[in-house]
Amino acid sequence: TIAKDQSISRCTNQPDYGTCGFKNFVVRWYFDKAAGICKPFVYSGCGGNTNRFVTKRKCEAFCQ
């Protein structure tokens, strides 16, 4: 289904830093499929993709 495909892609996309530049950046978490773990990355605050979680715990709960 579309919902299942979207949830799978949420954990397989490469991290996307967004389009706002880094003036107001925040740390977010993404799932690194190759490593099988969640890793932090710098997010600009807008744009990007769905492989982005507010906490490591939320990333792990969704993707592992």
HELIX and SHEET records of a PDB file:
HELIX    1   1 ILE A    2  THR A   12  1                                  11    
HELIX    2   2 LYS A   56  CYS A   63  1                                   8    
SHEET    1   A 2 VAL A  26  ASP A  32  0                                        
SHEET    2   A 2 ILE A  37  TYR A  43 -1                                        
END                                                                             
